[in-house]
């Protein structure tokens, strides 16, 4: 379905981003990966995408907290692929603390990577998408873009901002062949979430398995983690012509979390 299309997926060296990148590649899109991690492991993932799906895969080490590096990544992808048709803004980090104890540098970094990077990436791809009158911008927000949790001030503020930015971009491109939508996952078992499970287990002196059940039970009525593959399949659908008139939506994939 996406043969001949190209996609950048930020924060795609593991977890949700890698799951989405592989699903887009399976649908035929050439992919630019982005993120941090072990260089050999990233190269292995890049090669695996090419081998498994017969597409071209590149990698950018652009730091999502640096606007100039974001712009350079988009320019590099456009030069290598001829265009950037799909942008998935997925990169994100987390830190938990009470507001009065929240470190200023952590606030600034979370806002930069989780929110500002979405703006700068979108700003960079829109001119080309408008010129071709086709594009898909998919922002990976969060259930925390729709509701809040204690001790996550920066993350919640950033993800609410992403939902708002998604709506603005959708309105500004409403009469074009460009769509901009947000996916709002609940708990997805990724390295980021695993750290929170481990911290909960240590804090409450329970097993990791018990912490996992406790984490899910507090928020997610299904008591099941969403998978990166499920999010990838939704991203592929949003890139389809069937989704061509879905504009500015925030789509929860949260096991009932925000239905409560």
Backbone bond lengths (Angstrom), bond angles and torsions (degrees), N, CA, C in turn:
res aa  C-N    CA-C-N  psi(-1)  N-CA   C-N-CA  omega(-1)  CA-C   N-CA-C  phi
1 X - - - 1.455 - - 1.523 112.71 -
2 X 1.326 116.63 -33.25 1.467 120.49 -176.45 1.524 112.76 -106.26
3 X 1.318 117.02 16.14 1.465 119.61 179.38 1.525 109.46 -60.47
4 X 1.327 115.74 131.55 1.450 120.66 -176.95 1.510 113.80 91.35
5 X 1.344 117.00 -8.25 1.461 121.74 176.54 1.526 109.41 -96.49
6 X 1.332 115.29 159.32 1.466 120.51 179.97 1.515 109.25 -130.20
7 X 1.318 115.92 148.22 1.463 120.54 -175.55 1.517 111.53 -138.65
8 X 1.321 115.01 140.35 1.462 122.12 166.19 1.517 106.74 -105.92
9 X 1.332 116.69 131.02 1.461 121.50 174.55 1.523 107.30 -123.19
10 X 1.317 117.18 111.99 1.467 119.82 -179.05 1.529 109.73 -79.10
11 X 1.319 115.23 151.63 1.466 119.79 -178.94 1.511 111.80 58.46
12 X 1.333 116.59 45.94 1.470 120.27 -170.74 1.516 114.07 -113.77
13 X 1.316 117.55 21.84 1.467 119.45 177.81 1.525 111.92 -87.33
14 X 1.339 116.84 -5.80 1.467 120.73 176.26 1.524 108.35 -164.47
15 X 1.330 115.81 174.74 1.457 121.84 169.63 1.514 115.20 59.83
16 X 1.337 115.35 -140.62 1.465 121.89 -176.21 1.526 110.90 -58.11
17 X 1.318 116.66 -46.62 1.457 120.50 -176.17 1.510 112.73 -60.28
18 X 1.325 117.23 -42.97 1.466 120.47 178.79 1.524 110.41 -66.59
19 X 1.333 116.75 -39.96 1.462 120.06 177.52 1.515 111.60 -59.85
20 X 1.340 116.56 -42.59 1.462 120.61 178.96 1.521 110.83 -67.87
21 X 1.334 117.11 -42.89 1.461 120.95 -179.56 1.524 110.94 -59.48
22 X 1.316 116.60 -42.96 1.469 119.95 -179.07 1.533 111.08 -67.45
23 X 1.313 117.53 -37.16 1.469 119.66 178.59 1.530 111.32 -68.57
24 X 1.328 117.66 -39.65 1.465 120.25 176.55 1.522 110.47 -64.95
25 X 1.328 116.40 -39.60 1.461 120.24 177.53 1.529 110.93 -65.26
26 X 1.329 116.30 -39.38 1.461 120.27 178.18 1.523 111.31 -62.09
27 X 1.337 116.04 -28.26 1.467 121.01 177.72 1.530 111.92 -85.12
28 X 1.348 116.69 -1.78 1.457 120.39 172.80 1.517 116.31 110.73
29 X 1.325 118.07 -2.19 1.466 120.00 -176.74 1.527 111.71 -79.96
30 X 1.334 115.63 140.72 1.462 120.14 167.14 1.530 107.65 -73.08
31 X 1.335 116.56 147.66 1.463 120.99 -168.20 1.524 111.84 -128.49
32 X 1.337 115.78 136.93 1.454 120.09 164.02 1.518 107.95 -108.94
33 X 1.321 115.66 115.31 1.461 122.00 175.04 1.521 109.41 -80.17
34 X 1.307 115.13 158.63 1.462 120.71 177.72 1.519 108.36 -154.72
35 X 1.321 115.98 144.60 1.458 119.66 175.32 1.511 111.14 147.97
36 X 1.337 113.21 -179.35 1.456 120.53 179.40 1.521 109.71 -104.03
37 X 1.320 115.80 166.38 1.460 120.56 176.74 1.519 111.03 144.27
38 X 1.316 115.15 -175.12 1.454 121.82 179.25 1.530 109.81 -66.77
39 X 1.317 116.71 126.97 1.467 121.56 -174.54 1.526 112.04 -58.76
40 X 1.331 117.16 -41.28 1.465 120.34 -179.18 1.526 111.29 -66.27
41 X 1.331 116.38 -39.74 1.468 119.85 179.41 1.530 110.98 -67.40
42 X 1.334 116.48 -39.63 1.465 120.06 178.22 1.528 110.54 -63.64
43 X 1.329 116.04 -43.70 1.460 120.01 179.16 1.527 110.86 -63.41
44 X 1.335 116.68 -37.64 1.467 119.83 177.71 1.524 110.87 -63.79
45 X 1.339 117.24 -40.97 1.470 120.63 177.95 1.533 110.55 -65.48
46 X 1.326 116.37 -41.25 1.469 120.10 179.37 1.525 110.71 -60.72
47 X 1.331 115.74 -47.42 1.455 120.16 -179.89 1.528 111.21 -64.82
48 X 1.320 116.40 -36.84 1.467 120.21 -179.67 1.521 110.93 -64.20
49 X 1.330 117.27 -39.45 1.467 120.26 178.16 1.526 110.19 -62.26
50 X 1.324 116.46 -44.65 1.468 119.38 178.99 1.530 111.26 -63.14
51 X 1.321 115.95 -43.93 1.463 120.30 -176.70 1.527 111.68 -70.25
52 X 1.317 116.58 -41.25 1.467 120.95 -174.73 1.528 112.41 -73.33
53 X 1.333 116.84 -33.02 1.466 118.95 -169.21 1.528 114.32 -122.42
54 X 1.325 117.91 -2.66 1.456 120.56 176.85 1.515 113.99 65.25
55 X 1.322 116.22 32.33 1.465 121.62 178.09 1.522 108.62 -116.65
56 X 1.331 115.80 172.75 1.451 120.79 175.19 1.522 108.63 -92.49
57 X 1.316 117.08 133.53 1.461 121.29 178.54 1.519 109.43 -129.08
58 X 1.308 115.87 130.52 1.458 123.24 176.88 1.523 109.35 -119.74
59 X 1.319 115.54 171.18 1.469 120.13 179.64 1.510 109.60 -136.31
60 X 1.311 116.59 135.26 1.457 123.07 173.35 1.522 109.07 -120.97
61 X 1.324 115.88 132.96 1.469 121.27 177.96 1.527 111.70 -91.84
62 X 1.334 117.18 17.61 1.465 120.88 -177.05 1.527 111.29 -53.20
63 X 1.320 115.04 135.18 1.467 123.07 177.31 1.522 107.87 -83.87
64 X 1.328 117.07 119.09 1.458 121.00 -175.08 1.525 113.38 -72.32
65 X 1.305 117.73 -4.13 1.467 120.18 173.80 1.525 111.51 -91.14
66 X 1.345 117.07 -0.06 1.468 122.07 -176.03 1.531 110.07 -117.53
67 X 1.341 118.40 105.61 1.470 120.57 -177.60 1.522 114.11 -55.18
68 X 1.334 117.81 -37.13 1.459 119.20 -178.90 1.522 111.30 -67.46
69 X 1.330 117.28 -34.32 1.461 120.06 178.19 1.525 111.65 -72.40
70 X 1.312 117.08 -32.89 1.468 120.67 176.15 1.529 109.78 -64.03
71 X 1.333 116.16 -47.57 1.466 120.69 179.19 1.523 110.97 -61.17
72 X 1.337 116.58 -40.53 1.465 120.53 179.60 1.525 111.33 -65.60
73 X 1.340 117.16 -37.88 1.464 120.79 177.93 1.522 110.65 -62.40
74 X 1.331 117.09 -45.09 1.464 120.68 179.73 1.526 110.23 -63.73
75 X 1.327 117.09 -43.10 1.473 120.81 178.94 1.523 110.82 -62.65
76 X 1.335 116.49 -40.41 1.458 120.82 179.52 1.521 111.43 -64.67
77 X 1.337 116.70 -42.24 1.461 120.62 178.82 1.524 110.77 -65.36
78 X 1.338 116.29 -42.13 1.469 120.12 179.54 1.523 111.11 -62.56
79 X 1.328 115.77 -38.59 1.463 119.78 179.37 1.526 110.72 -69.44
80 X 1.324 116.75 -42.99 1.466 120.53 -176.49 1.527 112.35 -71.69
81 X 1.334 116.43 -40.49 1.460 121.33 -174.15 1.530 113.45 -99.02
82 X 1.335 116.52 -16.93 1.456 120.12 -175.31 1.507 113.78 95.50
83 X 1.334 116.92 -18.89 1.461 122.06 -179.60 1.520 108.38 -172.33
84 X 1.328 115.97 161.88 1.464 121.62 167.28 1.525 106.49 -118.69
85 X 1.326 115.87 108.08 1.461 121.55 -176.20 1.518 112.84 -91.07
86 X 1.329 116.05 -30.59 1.471 121.82 -174.11 1.516 108.47 -132.10
87 X 1.318 116.52 130.94 1.465 121.62 173.03 1.512 108.39 -123.25
88 X 1.327 115.76 121.61 1.459 120.91 174.52 1.529 107.20 -109.61
89 X 1.320 115.55 109.97 1.464 121.80 178.79 1.523 108.24 -87.81
90 X 1.311 115.53 98.63 1.466 120.85 -172.81 1.524 113.39 -118.16
91 X 1.320 118.30 -25.17 1.472 120.35 -172.83 1.523 111.06 -54.40
92 X 1.316 116.19 136.55 1.462 120.00 179.47 1.513 112.32 -162.36
93 X 1.319 115.56 152.69 1.457 121.94 174.93 1.523 107.98 -134.23
94 X 1.314 115.94 168.52 1.463 121.32 -174.93 1.526 110.53 -139.77
95 X 1.320 116.05 151.17 1.469 122.49 169.52 1.520 106.72 -153.48
96 X 1.317 116.40 139.06 1.458 120.04 -179.14 1.525 110.66 -117.51
97 X 1.329 115.23 133.77 1.474 122.50 176.14 1.521 107.84 -173.05
98 X 1.315 116.26 155.87 1.455 120.25 172.00 1.527 109.52 -61.92
99 X 1.322 116.53 151.41 1.461 120.35 -177.21 1.519 111.84 -53.06
100 X 1.332 116.38 -45.35 1.463 118.58 -175.88 1.524 113.35 -70.31
101 X 1.324 115.99 -15.64 1.467 120.62 179.00 1.523 113.00 -106.58
102 X 1.337 117.14 1.54 1.468 120.18 -172.17 1.523 109.60 -72.52
103 X 1.336 118.15 121.05 1.466 120.21 -178.42 1.529 111.46 -64.64
104 X 1.307 116.64 133.99 1.465 121.35 -176.94 1.525 111.68 -58.28
105 X 1.341 116.57 -40.29 1.461 118.66 -177.30 1.529 111.45 -68.24
106 X 1.348 117.25 -31.02 1.467 119.77 177.31 1.529 110.41 -71.02
107 X 1.342 116.55 -40.09 1.458 120.54 175.17 1.531 110.47 -56.78
108 X 1.312 116.44 -50.39 1.467 121.06 -176.41 1.528 111.33 -62.39
109 X 1.319 116.72 -41.11 1.465 119.81 -177.68 1.523 111.42 -69.90
110 X 1.328 116.81 -41.27 1.467 120.34 179.63 1.521 110.54 -64.90
111 X 1.324 117.69 -43.62 1.458 120.44 178.35 1.534 109.84 -63.13
112 X 1.328 116.53 -40.67 1.472 120.57 -179.41 1.522 111.93 -62.24
113 X 1.330 116.97 -48.77 1.464 120.84 -173.85 1.528 112.02 -81.25
114 X 1.333 117.36 -39.68 1.463 120.65 -174.05 1.521 113.53 -84.64
115 X 1.332 117.87 -24.33 1.464 120.53 -176.76 1.526 112.87 -122.70
116 X 1.327 117.18 -57.04 1.464 119.09 -175.03 1.524 111.56 -61.69
117 X 1.320 117.82 -36.77 1.467 120.68 179.24 1.524 111.73 -61.91
118 X 1.333 116.55 -33.20 1.464 120.50 177.35 1.525 109.37 -63.87
119 X 1.327 116.17 -43.51 1.462 120.87 178.21 1.523 111.12 -62.72
120 X 1.326 117.24 -50.11 1.465 120.02 -175.47 1.523 112.05 -66.65
121 X 1.320 117.33 -38.21 1.461 119.49 176.84 1.519 111.70 -64.79
122 X 1.330 115.61 -44.48 1.459 120.79 178.83 1.527 110.87 -62.10
123 X 1.321 115.74 -44.69 1.462 120.98 179.02 1.524 111.13 -57.91
124 X 1.324 116.37 -37.46 1.466 120.49 -177.24 1.526 113.16 -73.85
125 X 1.341 117.47 -34.15 1.470 118.79 -175.58 1.522 113.35 -89.03
126 X 1.327 118.22 -22.24 1.459 120.12 -172.35 1.538 114.65 -60.55
127 X 1.341 119.88 -42.51 1.475 117.35 -179.33 1.521 113.66 -56.50
128 X 1.325 117.39 -43.72 1.462 120.55 178.79 1.519 112.16 -66.82
129 X 1.335 116.63 -40.94 1.463 119.73 178.00 1.528 111.01 -62.98
130 X 1.341 116.07 -40.87 1.467 119.26 179.19 1.526 110.85 -65.86
131 X 1.308 116.96 -38.58 1.465 120.59 179.39 1.524 111.18 -62.61
132 X 1.334 116.92 -35.16 1.477 121.34 -179.63 1.525 112.52 -93.74
133 X 1.330 116.06 -7.75 1.469 122.95 -177.58 1.529 112.23 55.62
134 X 1.333 115.27 37.83 1.467 120.23 174.56 1.523 108.62 -157.77
135 X 1.306 115.52 137.05 1.455 119.63 175.62 1.513 110.82 -178.34
136 X 1.311 114.60 156.22 1.461 120.91 176.15 1.533 108.16 -132.79
137 X 1.321 115.57 119.73 1.461 121.36 174.14 1.523 106.72 -112.77
138 X 1.307 115.49 119.66 1.468 121.86 -177.62 1.525 107.56 -120.71
139 X 1.317 115.75 115.54 1.462 121.37 -179.35 1.521 109.83 -101.21
140 X 1.314 115.75 123.08 1.460 119.35 177.13 1.528 106.91 -85.79
141 X 1.318 114.22 97.44 1.460 120.24 178.54 1.525 107.28 -87.04
142 X 1.316 117.85 -119.31 1.453 121.12 -176.82 1.516 108.04 179.11
143 X 1.327 116.08 160.47 1.464 118.30 165.99 1.528 109.30 -53.71
144 X 1.325 116.22 -29.42 1.462 121.25 178.03 1.527 112.71 -74.64
145 X 1.326 117.53 -0.71 1.453 120.86 167.48 1.512 111.96 -84.99
146 X 1.338 116.40 -10.01 1.462 122.64 -177.00 1.525 112.33 -116.44
147 X 1.311 117.01 -32.04 1.467 122.96 178.12 1.527 107.80 -136.62
148 X 1.331 116.01 173.45 1.462 119.82 -176.09 1.519 111.89 -118.11
149 X 1.315 115.33 163.66 1.463 123.61 169.19 1.517 107.70 -136.94
150 X 1.303 115.91 150.13 1.457 121.06 178.82 1.520 110.68 -63.99
151 X 1.313 116.18 151.50 1.462 125.79 173.85 1.535 113.40 68.56
152 X 1.322 117.19 17.84 1.469 120.53 178.91 1.532 110.40 -128.88
153 X 1.321 115.92 43.86 1.468 120.80 -172.33 1.519 112.55 -55.26
154 X 1.302 117.52 -50.98 1.459 120.64 -175.32 1.526 111.25 -67.87
155 X 1.318 116.44 -44.42 1.467 120.91 -178.53 1.523 111.01 -63.16
156 X 1.332 116.48 -47.03 1.460 121.20 -179.34 1.530 110.50 -64.60
157 X 1.325 116.63 -43.43 1.466 120.18 178.51 1.528 110.60 -61.56
158 X 1.324 116.54 -44.01 1.461 120.59 -179.52 1.522 111.57 -64.49
159 X 1.318 117.39 -45.26 1.467 120.42 -176.43 1.528 111.65 -70.95
160 X 1.340 117.84 -34.70 1.461 119.10 171.60 1.535 109.65 -62.24
161 X 1.328 115.99 -38.48 1.455 120.10 176.87 1.512 112.53 -62.91
162 X 1.312 116.89 -39.22 1.463 121.11 178.31 1.528 110.54 -62.20
163 X 1.331 116.87 -42.63 1.467 120.27 178.15 1.526 110.25 -61.56
164 X 1.322 117.50 -42.89 1.456 120.50 178.38 1.515 112.64 -65.64
165 X 1.332 116.69 -43.20 1.463 121.05 178.66 1.529 110.64 -62.70
166 X 1.312 116.67 -38.89 1.468 121.55 177.64 1.524 110.61 -56.11
167 X 1.323 116.49 -44.28 1.471 120.89 -179.13 1.531 111.25 -65.39
168 X 1.332 116.34 -41.72 1.465 119.62 179.84 1.524 110.89 -61.83
169 X 1.328 116.95 -48.05 1.474 120.81 -179.42 1.530 110.00 -62.44
170 X 1.333 116.86 -39.31 1.469 119.96 178.58 1.527 111.27 -61.92
171 X 1.313 116.00 -41.55 1.467 119.46 179.66 1.524 111.31 -67.77
172 X 1.327 116.75 -40.16 1.465 120.10 -178.15 1.525 112.31 -69.81
173 X 1.330 117.17 -19.97 1.475 121.04 -179.23 1.523 111.83 -115.49
174 X 1.330 116.95 14.72 1.468 121.62 -169.45 1.521 113.67 -58.34
175 X 1.327 118.01 -35.13 1.467 120.46 -175.85 1.528 112.43 -91.15
176 X 1.314 116.55 6.71 1.466 120.86 -177.69 1.524 110.57 -106.21
177 X 1.324 115.40 -176.98 1.452 121.43 175.32 1.515 112.90 -88.94
178 X 1.328 115.50 19.84 1.468 121.87 179.67 1.525 108.55 -103.52
179 X 1.319 116.62 138.42 1.461 120.42 172.12 1.520 109.25 -123.58
180 X 1.332 114.37 151.02 1.462 120.71 175.55 1.519 107.44 -137.33
181 X 1.317 115.69 120.99 1.463 121.60 -177.84 1.519 110.51 -140.31
182 X 1.322 114.75 161.04 1.461 120.81 179.07 1.519 110.05 -116.86
183 X 1.310 115.86 137.23 1.462 122.59 169.85 1.525 106.83 -101.17
184 X 1.322 116.06 132.35 1.470 120.81 -174.49 1.527 110.28 -118.90
185 X 1.331 117.75 83.70 1.471 119.85 -178.96 1.525 111.67 -72.37
186 X 1.320 114.33 150.32 1.450 120.34 165.69 1.525 108.52 -86.95
187 X 1.311 116.41 -134.27 1.464 118.96 179.75 1.525 110.45 -74.13
188 X 1.316 115.47 122.79 1.464 123.37 174.02 1.526 105.61 -122.34
189 X 1.317 116.55 131.62 1.464 119.07 -176.44 1.524 109.63 -77.05
190 X 1.328 115.08 92.87 1.463 124.05 179.31 1.525 107.86 -123.52
191 X 1.328 118.37 170.66 1.470 119.67 175.78 1.530 112.89 -55.56
192 X 1.348 117.55 -35.19 1.462 121.26 178.83 1.521 111.19 -62.88
193 X 1.323 116.50 -45.41 1.467 121.19 -179.31 1.529 110.72 -72.74
194 X 1.330 116.60 -35.13 1.462 119.29 179.04 1.521 111.13 -59.85
195 X 1.335 116.61 -36.24 1.470 120.14 176.74 1.524 110.90 -61.60
196 X 1.334 116.94 -39.09 1.462 120.45 179.18 1.525 111.19 -68.94
197 X 1.333 116.37 -36.92 1.463 120.09 176.94 1.528 110.38 -64.49
198 X 1.327 116.18 -45.08 1.464 120.92 179.64 1.532 111.06 -62.18
199 X 1.332 115.61 -40.60 1.464 119.95 179.85 1.522 111.01 -66.07
200 X 1.326 116.57 -39.74 1.464 121.03 178.11 1.525 110.93 -64.12
201 X 1.336 116.31 -42.68 1.460 120.89 178.91 1.529 111.24 -60.97
202 X 1.334 115.28 -43.10 1.465 119.53 -179.85 1.522 111.01 -68.58
203 X 1.328 116.14 -42.46 1.470 120.82 -176.69 1.528 111.75 -65.00
204 X 1.337 117.21 -37.19 1.461 120.88 -175.20 1.531 112.45 -105.26
205 X 1.347 116.06 5.37 1.463 121.81 177.00 1.537 111.77 55.11
206 X 1.341 114.99 48.83 1.456 121.60 176.51 1.521 108.40 -125.23
207 X 1.333 116.12 170.08 1.463 119.12 -179.89 1.533 109.88 -73.37
208 X 1.307 114.84 161.75 1.463 120.05 178.06 1.530 110.19 -61.92
209 X 1.337 116.79 -39.64 1.471 120.39 179.09 1.527 110.79 -63.10
210 X 1.328 116.61 -40.87 1.467 120.64 178.02 1.525 110.61 -66.59
211 X 1.324 115.77 -38.14 1.462 119.88 179.11 1.526 110.71 -65.27
212 X 1.328 116.33 -36.83 1.463 120.97 179.45 1.523 110.07 -62.94
213 X 1.332 116.80 -46.36 1.467 120.93 179.02 1.525 110.41 -64.16
214 X 1.332 116.38 -41.38 1.461 120.41 -179.79 1.524 111.25 -62.94
215 X 1.327 116.06 -43.00 1.461 121.05 -179.78 1.525 110.55 -60.99
216 X 1.319 116.95 -48.12 1.455 121.13 -179.55 1.525 111.42 -65.34
217 X 1.323 116.99 -41.66 1.456 121.10 -175.34 1.524 112.32 -64.69
218 X 1.330 116.62 -31.00 1.459 120.27 -178.24 1.520 112.33 -66.86
219 X 1.327 117.69 -32.61 1.463 120.41 -169.62 1.526 114.55 -125.83
220 X 1.320 117.11 -38.31 1.464 121.35 -163.35 1.533 110.00 -109.63
221 X 1.342 117.98 99.50 1.460 120.56 -173.63 1.523 114.90 -55.54
222 X 1.321 117.71 -30.18 1.467 119.93 179.89 1.521 112.21 -66.61
223 X 1.338 115.81 -20.74 1.476 122.35 -175.61 1.524 111.62 55.88
224 X 1.315 116.08 29.29 1.452 122.11 176.08 1.513 108.82 -130.87
225 X 1.325 115.78 141.19 1.453 119.90 174.42 1.527 109.95 -73.06
226 X 1.322 116.29 141.79 1.453 121.04 165.07 1.532 107.41 -71.44
227 X 1.329 117.26 149.81 1.463 119.89 -179.28 1.530 110.47 -105.75
228 X 1.325 117.46 151.57 1.468 119.90 173.54 1.516 112.95 -56.04
229 X 1.338 117.84 -33.95 1.469 120.63 178.73 1.529 111.12 -63.66
230 X 1.329 117.42 -39.95 1.464 120.35 178.14 1.524 110.84 -62.28
231 X 1.315 116.17 -42.26 1.463 120.17 178.50 1.525 110.62 -66.98
232 X 1.329 116.55 -36.67 1.456 120.52 177.07 1.515 111.92 -63.90
233 X 1.328 117.07 -41.34 1.463 120.47 178.40 1.527 110.96 -64.12
234 X 1.334 116.91 -37.78 1.466 119.97 177.63 1.528 110.31 -66.73
235 X 1.325 116.91 -39.43 1.463 120.42 178.00 1.527 110.53 -61.97
236 X 1.323 117.06 -42.38 1.465 120.46 178.15 1.530 110.18 -61.43
237 X 1.323 116.73 -43.28 1.463 119.67 177.30 1.528 111.33 -59.39
238 X 1.334 117.36 -43.20 1.465 120.51 -179.69 1.527 111.87 -64.20
239 X 1.319 116.93 -21.58 1.466 121.00 176.68 1.523 112.47 -84.32
240 X 1.316 117.51 -9.22 1.460 121.32 -174.96 1.519 111.25 -81.66
241 X 1.331 115.06 164.91 1.464 119.74 175.68 1.520 110.89 -68.49
242 X 1.333 117.42 -26.17 1.466 120.88 177.16 1.524 111.56 -60.41
243 X 1.330 115.90 -27.31 1.465 121.05 -178.66 1.526 112.13 -99.55
244 X 1.322 116.29 14.35 1.458 120.07 -173.74 1.512 115.22 -63.46
245 X 1.340 117.90 -20.53 1.463 120.02 179.01 1.525 111.94 -111.31
246 X 1.324 116.70 16.70 1.470 121.13 170.24 1.521 106.24 -91.22
247 X 1.307 116.64 109.86 1.468 121.74 -172.65 1.523 109.55 -136.70
248 X 1.323 115.42 121.97 1.459 120.46 177.01 1.508 114.62 79.20
249 X 1.325 117.51 16.80 1.464 120.89 -178.44 1.526 111.07 -82.74
250 X 1.320 114.32 151.18 1.463 121.54 171.62 1.519 106.53 -118.19
251 X 1.319 116.26 108.72 1.462 121.92 -169.01 1.529 110.61 -102.80
252 X 1.331 118.41 106.07 1.466 120.06 179.21 1.529 111.15 -72.22
253 X 1.325 114.95 136.85 1.467 121.60 171.54 1.523 103.85 -130.83
254 X 1.330 114.97 76.57 1.466 119.35 -160.98 1.531 114.32 -137.67
255 X 1.330 116.86 17.74 1.452 118.99 176.69 1.512 114.09 59.20
256 X 1.327 117.27 25.63 1.461 120.15 178.92 1.517 115.34 94.68
257 X 1.332 117.38 -0.10 1.471 122.56 -176.74 1.532 111.67 -49.66
258 X 1.338 116.92 -55.16 1.474 119.90 -174.09 1.523 112.15 -86.37
259 X 1.339 117.61 2.78 1.469 121.05 174.86 1.525 111.21 -82.51
260 X 1.330 117.09 -12.84 1.471 120.89 -173.27 1.528 110.97 -77.46
